[in-house]
Amino acid sequence: MSSRIEVLAAEARGCTVCAPVLPLGPRPILRVSDTARLLIISQAPGTLVHASGTPWTDASGDRLRGWLGLEPARFYDVSRVAILPMGLCYPGRLPRGGDCPPRPECAPLWQARLRAAMPAIRLTLLVGSYAQAYHLGPGRLEDRVRNFERFLPDYFPLPHPSWRTLGWAARRPWFEAETLPALRETIATLLEDH
C-alpha cells in the first residue's frame, strides 16, 4: 500500500469522534488498499464484527460471500477487495431490536477521503439502503437492486444480507434468478486478471 492510504487508514482506525455515544466504544473496522478493484460499502459492524475486528465475520458475511461467489481467502484479500462501511464502528441496538443506523458523523468524515485514495477501484457494491442513499441519493432499494444494470459499471446495489433478506428474496424470485448470477459474473470478471 502507498503511504497515503496507510496514513488515512491509520487515522480512520484511530477515530474517536463518536466515542461518547458508542455503547461498546470506538473500534473502527475497515480494510482498504490502493490496489483493490472491488469496494464493498455497507452499513456498520455488528457486535460479532466489533468483537472480532474483522468485517463480515458473521452470518451476514457468509451470505454475502455466497452471493458474490467468493471464498473467504479471496474475499479477505485486501489487495483485491476493500471494505468500507458507512459507519466504521458498531452503533448500538434499537429499542425494538436490530442495530442502530450508522452514526451520521462517520460517512462525511471518511467515505470520500478513503475512496479517493483507492484509484484501482472499478466497482463499488452498495450493500443496503444506507450505502445506497448516501452514494445514489433518494430511491427505493428494491428498484435499485432489480435494475442494477442502470448503475453499472460504477455501482452494483444489493440488499443487506441479514436474515431478514431471506424472506425478502423469497418474495422476489428475480433476485436469485437474475441478480445474483449477474453479480457473480461481474465479480469473477473484475477479479480474474488481478
KOLPAZA-114406 format. One record per residue (C-alpha): x, y, z; residue in three letters; residue number from 0. Coordinates in pm, 1 decimal. Layout:
N
[[X Y Z] ala NUM];
...
***
This chain:
194
[[0.0 0.0 0.0] met 0];
[[108.0 354.5 -63.0] ser 1];
[[184.1 578.6 229.3] ser 2];
[[-124.2 792.3 151.3] arg 3];
[[-375.3 512.4 205.9] ile 4];
[[-177.1 377.4 501.7] glu 5];
[[-184.7 717.3 672.5] val 6];
[[-556.8 763.0 606.7] leu 7];
[[-639.7 409.6 724.4] ala 8];
[[-440.5 463.0 1044.7] ala 9];
[[-619.3 792.4 1101.7] glu 10];
[[-958.4 627.2 1048.2] ala 11];
[[-871.6 338.8 1282.2] arg 12];
[[-780.5 593.0 1549.3] gly 13];
[[-1101.5 794.2 1513.1] cys 14];
[[-1289.2 866.7 1836.8] thr 15];
[[-1536.4 1129.7 1710.9] val 16];
[[-1841.0 924.3 1816.3] cys 17];
[[-1688.9 774.5 2133.2] ala 18];
[[-1935.8 937.4 2376.8] pro 19];
[[-2235.2 771.0 2205.6] val 20];
[[-2095.9 430.1 2108.8] leu 21];
[[-2217.6 162.7 2354.7] pro 22];
[[-1909.9 -58.8 2307.5] leu 23];
[[-1668.2 225.4 2246.7] gly 24];
[[-1488.4 308.4 1923.3] pro 25];
[[-1337.0 27.4 1718.8] arg 26];
[[-1327.9 143.3 1355.4] pro 27];
[[-1328.8 -156.5 1122.2] ile 28];
[[-1224.1 -121.5 759.3] leu 29];
[[-999.5 -284.5 500.9] arg 30];
[[-855.6 -58.5 231.9] val 31];
[[-572.3 -65.8 -20.0] ser 32];
[[-462.6 122.7 -327.7] asp 33];
[[-471.0 -195.6 -540.7] thr 34];
[[-823.1 -320.5 -459.3] ala 35];
[[-1059.4 -331.1 -757.1] arg 36];
[[-1375.7 -408.6 -562.7] leu 37];
[[-1508.1 -184.0 -285.7] leu 38];
[[-1783.2 -306.6 -54.6] ile 39];
[[-1974.5 -31.3 124.6] ile 40];
[[-2231.7 -149.8 377.9] ser 41];
[[-2388.4 -1.5 690.1] gln 42];
[[-2186.0 -62.0 1009.3] ala 43];
[[-2026.5 -350.3 1201.3] pro 44];
[[-2244.0 -564.1 1427.3] gly 45];
[[-2144.1 -696.1 1767.6] thr 46];
[[-1967.2 -1007.5 1632.9] leu 47];
[[-1762.4 -797.1 1394.0] val 48];
[[-1687.0 -546.9 1671.1] his 49];
[[-1556.1 -835.4 1881.8] ala 50];
[[-1350.5 -995.4 1602.7] ser 51];
[[-1218.5 -675.1 1446.5] gly 52];
[[-1268.2 -828.3 1101.3] thr 53];
[[-1556.4 -719.6 877.1] pro 54];
[[-1831.0 -963.3 781.1] trp 55];
[[-1736.9 -1234.5 1035.8] thr 56];
[[-2098.7 -1326.8 1095.7] asp 57];
[[-2391.8 -1498.4 921.6] ala 58];
[[-2447.6 -1191.4 702.9] ser 59];
[[-2088.1 -1220.9 586.2] gly 60];
[[-2137.4 -1587.9 499.2] asp 61];
[[-2444.1 -1493.0 296.1] arg 62];
[[-2265.5 -1203.5 122.0] leu 63];
[[-1970.0 -1423.3 25.1] arg 64];
[[-2218.5 -1676.0 -114.5] gly 65];
[[-2387.5 -1405.6 -318.4] trp 66];
[[-2051.3 -1292.4 -456.2] leu 67];
[[-1920.4 -1641.8 -520.5] gly 68];
[[-1603.6 -1564.7 -322.0] leu 69];
[[-1437.6 -1795.8 -73.5] glu 70];
[[-1309.8 -1626.0 244.2] pro 71];
[[-943.8 -1617.6 133.8] ala 72];
[[-1029.8 -1419.4 -177.4] arg 73];
[[-1291.7 -1204.2 -3.7] phe 74];
[[-1038.4 -1100.6 262.3] tyr 75];
[[-754.8 -1039.9 14.4] asp 76];
[[-723.8 -664.8 68.9] val 77];
[[-515.8 -632.7 -247.1] ser 78];
[[-837.3 -724.1 -435.0] arg 79];
[[-1128.9 -630.7 -208.4] val 80];
[[-1168.2 -318.7 6.0] ala 81];
[[-1436.9 -293.0 275.0] ile 82];
[[-1552.5 48.0 396.3] leu 83];
[[-1878.2 65.0 594.1] pro 84];
[[-2086.6 382.5 620.2] met 85];
[[-2024.7 372.0 992.4] gly 86];
[[-1687.5 231.8 1093.4] leu 87];
[[-1795.0 139.8 1448.5] cys 88];
[[-2077.5 -62.5 1600.0] tyr 89];
[[-2358.8 192.1 1656.0] pro 90];
[[-2568.1 8.0 1917.9] gly 91];
[[-2913.4 -153.0 1925.3] arg 92];
[[-3255.0 -6.1 1857.6] leu 93];
[[-3508.6 -35.1 2142.0] pro 94];
[[-3719.0 -286.2 1943.8] arg 95];
[[-3424.4 -485.3 1813.4] gly 96];
[[-3184.6 -458.1 1524.5] gly 97];
[[-2878.7 -240.1 1500.6] asp 98];
[[-2898.4 136.6 1505.7] cys 99];
[[-2825.5 321.8 1182.7] pro 100];
[[-2462.5 409.5 1115.6] pro 101];
[[-2352.7 718.0 1305.0] arg 102];
[[-2419.7 1023.4 1082.6] pro 103];
[[-2078.7 1176.5 1159.6] glu 104];
[[-1884.1 888.6 1008.1] cys 105];
[[-1951.8 880.9 633.2] ala 106];
[[-1883.8 1253.9 577.4] pro 107];
[[-1550.7 1212.8 758.1] leu 108];
[[-1422.7 902.8 580.8] trp 109];
[[-1606.9 791.8 265.9] gln 110];
[[-1473.6 1042.3 12.7] ala 111];
[[-1124.4 1068.0 161.2] arg 112];
[[-1062.3 694.1 169.9] leu 113];
[[-1228.8 632.4 -167.2] arg 114];
[[-1008.5 898.3 -328.5] ala 115];
[[-700.1 709.1 -205.9] ala 116];
[[-809.8 387.6 -380.6] met 117];
[[-751.4 459.5 -750.9] pro 118];
[[-781.2 98.2 -868.2] ala 119];
[[-1148.7 57.7 -764.1] ile 120];
[[-1355.5 -46.3 -1065.1] arg 121];
[[-1679.9 -147.7 -894.1] leu 122];
[[-1846.7 -48.1 -567.6] thr 123];
[[-2108.5 -273.2 -410.2] leu 124];
[[-2365.1 -62.7 -225.7] leu 125];
[[-2494.9 -308.5 32.1] val 126];
[[-2817.5 -191.1 193.6] gly 127];
[[-3024.2 125.3 195.7] ser 128];
[[-2781.2 342.4 395.9] tyr 129];
[[-2498.4 297.4 145.7] ala 130];
[[-2732.9 345.6 -148.0] gln 131];
[[-2895.2 659.9 -10.8] ala 132];
[[-2557.1 817.2 63.4] tyr 133];
[[-2399.5 739.8 -272.7] his 134];
[[-2701.4 743.6 -506.5] leu 135];
[[-2948.1 976.7 -335.0] gly 136];
[[-3315.5 903.2 -265.8] pro 137];
[[-3473.3 591.6 -413.4] gly 138];
[[-3620.5 252.0 -336.9] arg 139];
[[-3381.5 -31.3 -257.5] leu 140];
[[-3591.7 -286.0 -448.9] glu 141];
[[-3596.7 -71.4 -763.3] asp 142];
[[-3221.7 -24.7 -748.4] arg 143];
[[-3144.8 -392.0 -690.4] val 144];
[[-3384.0 -507.9 -962.6] arg 145];
[[-3245.9 -253.7 -1211.8] asn 146];
[[-2880.1 -289.8 -1114.0] phe 147];
[[-2767.0 -253.3 -1478.1] glu 148];
[[-2852.7 119.0 -1462.8] arg 149];
[[-2573.5 171.9 -1210.7] phe 150];
[[-2300.6 -30.5 -1381.9] leu 151];
[[-2008.6 -10.1 -1433.2] pro 152];
[[-1953.6 201.5 -1120.5] asp 153];
[[-2204.1 60.4 -869.6] tyr 154];
[[-2393.2 -261.6 -800.2] phe 155];
[[-2674.7 -210.8 -545.4] pro 156];
[[-2762.3 -502.4 -315.4] leu 157];
[[-2988.1 -557.5 -15.7] pro 158];
[[-2816.4 -609.5 316.1] his 159];
[[-2755.8 -986.5 356.8] pro 160];
[[-2915.5 -1009.8 702.8] ser 161];
[[-3154.8 -1289.9 795.2] trp 162];
[[-3442.5 -1053.5 707.5] arg 163];
[[-3335.5 -1069.3 344.1] thr 164];
[[-3425.6 -1438.1 323.9] leu 165];
[[-3796.1 -1351.3 330.6] gly 166];
[[-3742.8 -1050.5 105.5] trp 167];
[[-3566.2 -1266.9 -154.9] ala 168];
[[-3828.2 -1544.1 -132.1] ala 169];
[[-4093.1 -1290.5 -236.7] arg 170];
[[-3871.2 -1168.0 -522.3] arg 171];
[[-3754.9 -1472.8 -718.7] pro 172];
[[-3584.4 -1247.2 -973.6] trp 173];
[[-3313.8 -1174.6 -713.8] phe 174];
[[-3187.1 -1535.8 -708.8] glu 175];
[[-3263.2 -1599.9 -1075.8] ala 176];
[[-3127.2 -1281.7 -1234.8] glu 177];
[[-2941.2 -1052.2 -995.9] thr 178];
[[-2712.1 -1299.3 -820.2] leu 179];
[[-2586.5 -1473.8 -1138.4] pro 180];
[[-2510.0 -1132.6 -1290.5] ala 181];
[[-2335.9 -1026.5 -969.6] leu 182];
[[-2117.2 -1338.9 -961.5] arg 183];
[[-2022.5 -1299.7 -1326.3] glu 184];
[[-1937.6 -931.9 -1274.5] thr 185];
[[-1721.8 -1008.2 -969.5] ile 186];
[[-1543.2 -1300.3 -1138.3] ala 187];
[[-1460.1 -1086.2 -1442.0] thr 188];
[[-1346.3 -795.8 -1227.5] leu 189];
[[-1108.8 -1003.4 -1014.4] leu 190];
[[-991.2 -1267.9 -1261.9] glu 191];
[[-689.9 -1085.2 -1403.4] asp 192];
[[-579.4 -925.6 -1077.4] his 193];
***
